[in-house]
Amino acid sequence: MFISSEILKIKNLLHPEAKIVIICHYNPDGDAIGSTLGLLHYLQKTGRKANVVVPNDFPKFLKWMPEAKKIVIAEYKRKIAAEMIQEADVIFILDFNASHRSGNLVSPWIDRAKGTKILIDHHQQPDDFDFIYSDVTIPATSQMVYHFITEMGDEAVVNREIAECLYTGIMTDTGGFRFRSTSATTHRIIANLIEKGADPAMISSNTWDTNTISRLHLLSLILSRVEVVKDGKVAILWLKRKELQEFGFQKGDTEGFVNYGLSILGTRMSAFFMEDLYDDFIKISFRSKDEVDVNQFSRKYFNGGGHINAAGGKYFKNIEETIIDFKEKIETEDF
């Protein structure tokens, strides 16, 4: 957590006249949007002005959150987003650990920005920023935002809007509170958020009960051909670009697909490979159980990283070659 002297400095930076921008990573997920909006509502509630800038669009199932429609999407509003970041006095870096994780468009703006940069993130090996709150043991950046609000002495300020956003971020990044990093502290915070007005049934329904026909068709397709290797310990799922196009893929349609591999009895790791819709590379998602470290595996072989049990990667071969290489590399791993 930030030490007390840092909190004092941050409080002085966050004066009512300060221009504040909150940024998350490229391809925002539930924790990215939940943490940024939760922080936005907190700052507004305490008399500060702020804007949220995201590098590119995010799934429709996250757009129900309070003020989600006011988020500035850089790929659609480049000039506005660039000016906000350039003119910001304070820039919050949420749910990513290095500027390049914000993508080719936003990353240079962050690097050139003169505002004070404050990192709140739970990914490994963060870059250097003016203030850093980094803790890889915490399951969601949204939980870290709650800790930050508490350290600022403002836990009593948390209202329904803040609670709904932070609850959503924690819920999605813990896989519905299933992942190993979900702690007793996490559950205590969730209880506090419910007392502040977060409605678990409403949030779950708005976030997860939103399947499109294209998502169900794509899910049916990958489940019909799921492959298990390494003596039943590793599941492989994959989709090609033409299949995404055939079924009318929409952003967010493949969210959570990789988790289905882990639901197979005996599996300890799941890998989901998908051809990017526009560029010539393979997007990869890894999930694992127990001590199987997909963060190091992805960093070592697939140009990625993340957490011990959840990571992503990118590979610059076709999907058939990528899966062949994956099968070869996984056989060298001891688990």
N, C-alpha and C positions, 0 to 999 in steps of 0.2 A: 504494500500500500504506500501511498505518498506519506512521507514523514511530516510531522506537524509544521515544521518550518516551510516545507513546500506547500502545504495547504494554505498557510498564511499568504504566501506569495501568489498562489493561484487566486485566492479571494481578492487580492488587490488588483490582479489583472482583469478579473471579471466584474468590472465596475459597470454601472448602467449605460455609459456612453460607448463602451467597447463594442467593436464589430467582431462578432463571433461566428465562425463557420465550423460545422461538424461534418466530417467526411468518413465514409466507410469504404470497403474494398470493392473491387470490380465484381460483377455478378452478385449483387447483394442477396443474402439469405435472411432467414427469420431473425437471427441474432444481430446481424448488421442493421437491419431496419428497426428492430425492437430497441436496440441500445441507442441508436442515433435519435430516434423519436422520443424515447424516454428521457434522454439528456436534454433534448430540445424543450420538452414540456417543463422539466425541472428549471431550466434557465429562465423560461418565460414566467413561470410561477413565482420566481424570486426577483423579478423586475429587470432581467437582462433581455437583450435582443439577440437572436441567433437565427441562422439558416442552416438547413441540411442540404448538402450537395452529395449526390451519388454518381459514380462514373457512368453507369448505364442503367437501363430500365430493370425493374424487379418484378417478380411474379404477382399476378393479380390477387392471389390468395393472401397477400400481405397488405393490400391497399385498403383494407377496411379499418386499419389502425388510425387513431385520431391524428389528423393533419398530415396523413400520408400523401394526400394529393397536393400538398404544398411543397413537397420535396423537389428540389431543382435537379433534374436529370441532365448531366453534363453533355451526353451524346445528342440531346435534343436542343439544349440551350447553352451552347458553348461559350458565347460571349458573356452572358450573365454569370455563368459558373466561374469562368476565368477571372472576371472582375471581382466577384465575391471573395475568392481565395487570395487574389493579389492584394486586395484592400483590407483583409482581415487583420485585426490586432491579435486575435487568439484563434488557433486552429486545433480542434480536437481530432485526433487520429483514432478512430474506433474500429476494433475488430480486425485490424491488420497490422503487421509488425514492420513493414518496410514500404517506402513510398511506391515502389514499382508494383506492389500488389493492388494499387488503385488503377492500373492500366496505363496504356501508352498515352492517352489523352490527358488524364488528370495528374499523373505522376510528375511531369515537368513543372506544372503549376505549383505543386506542393514544394518541390525542391527550390524553386525560385522565390517562394513566398517569404516575406520578411516577418510575418507574425510569429508569435510564440507558439510552438507546437507542443501539444500535450497528448501523450500516448496513453490509451487505456485499452489493453489487449491481453489475450491469454494464449497467443501462439509462441512457439519457441524461437529463440535467437532474434530478439527485436533489434532494429537499427537504433542509432543514437538520436534522441530528440531532447528538447529543452527540459521536459518533465516526463518521467516514465513510470507508469503503473503497469507492471507486467507480472503475471502469475499464471503459470501453465497448469497449476493444480485446480484452478477454478473452471467450471464447465462452460461458462458463457460470459461474454463481455457484458451482457445485460446485468448479470449478477454483480460484476465489478462496478458498473455504473451505480447500482444500489449502494455498494460499499462506499463509493466516492461521495454520494449524496449524504450518507451517514457521517463520513469524516468531515464534511463541510458543515456539520451540525444542523442539517436540514431534514432529518428523517421524518419529522412531523409534517413537512411540506408535501410529501408524497400523496397524490390524489388519484382519482380513478384513471385519468388519462396516462399518468406516469406508470401506474400499476399495470394497466392493460398492456402497454408497450413492453415493459420489462418482463412481465410474465410470459408474453409471446416469445421473446428472445430466449429466455431460459428454457421454456418448454421445447422449442424447436431444436436448440443446440444440444439438449440432453436426450433427444429422441423420445420425448414424452417421459422424461425422468428415468430412463432405463440405463443410460450409460454409466460406466464405473465411476466417473469423476463426479457424479451427482452425490453430494454430501448431505449430512444432517443440517449443516448451515444453509445449503441450498433450499432444503425443505422448510426451514424456519423462515427464510426470506419469502418463499412462495406463500406461506401462511400469512405473513405480514401483508403481502400484496393483495391477497384475497380480502383481508380485513379492510384494506384501503379501497376496495371496490372492484378488483379484477374478478370477472365471472368465468371460472374454468370451463363451464359448459359452452358458453357463448364463444369464448376464445378458441377452444378446440374445434367447434363447429365451423367458425368463420375461416380458420386456418387450414383444417384438414378435410372437411366435408365439402370440398369444392372441386371434385374431379371433373375434368372435361372429357368428352368422348375420345378425343385424341390421346389423352393420358391413359385411359383404360385400354384402348387398342394397342398402344405401345407397350404397356405393362403386360398385356396378354401375350404379345409377341416375344418379349425377352424371357418371360417365365416358361414359355413353351420350348425354349432351347437353352436354358441355363445348363452350364457344364460344371462338373465338380472334378477337381484334380488334386494331386498331392495326397493320395490316400483319403480323399473325402474331406480334407481340411480347408480347401480353398475353392470358392465358387466364382465363376466367371459369367458376367452378363455383358451384352453388347448391342449396339444399335448403329446402323449406317445412316448416312445423310439422306439417301433416297427414301428410307423408311420414315424418317422424321417428316420429310416433305409429303409423302403419300398420305400420312394420317393427320396432316395439318398441325404439326407441332407448334405449341405456344410456350413462351418462357415459363419455366416452372413445372412443365409437364413431367419431367424426369426426376424431379426432386424426391429423394428418398428411395429411388429404385435400388441403389446399392445395398440398402439394408435388408432387402429380401434375401440376398445371398447368405447373410448371417443367420437367417431364420431356419436354415436347413440343419437338421440334426447332425452334429459332429463338425460343422465348419468352424474355423477360427479366423478366417479372413474372407472378405468379399471384394471383388474388383469389378467395376463397371466402366466399360470403354464405349465412347461415343464419338463419332465423327463430328467435328465442328460444322455448324450449318453453313458457314461462310468461308472459313480458312482451312488450309490443308494441314491440319494436325488432329491428333486424337486427344480428347478431354478424358481424364481418368479420375475416378473416385475410388478411394480405398476405405474400408472399414474393417475393424478387427476386434477380437475379444482378448481379455486378460493381458498378458505381457507381450503379445505380438505387436511390434512397433512398426506401424505402416508409415509413420513420419520419416524414420530413418530409411526405410525401404524406398519410399518415393523420392527422397532426396538423393539417394545413391544411384537409382536407376532411371527415374522418370521425371526429372526436372521439376520436382514439386516439394511438398512438405505439408506440415500442419500439426496435428496432435498425435500422440502415441496410437490412439484407436480410431482416428479419423484424419484422412489426408487427401490431397488432390495432386494431380500431376498432368503433364503434357508431353506428348511424344510425336516425333515428326516422321513417322512412317505410316503406311496404310494400316487399316485395322487388322487385317490378317497377319501382317508382319509383327504388329504390336503385340497381338495375343500370343504369337509364337515366341517372341522374345520374353514376354512375361512368364510363360510356362517354363522356359529355360532358367530364368533368374529365380523363380520361386522354388525350384528344386534345390538351389544352392543354400536356401535359408533353412535354419535349424529350428523348427517348431512343430 
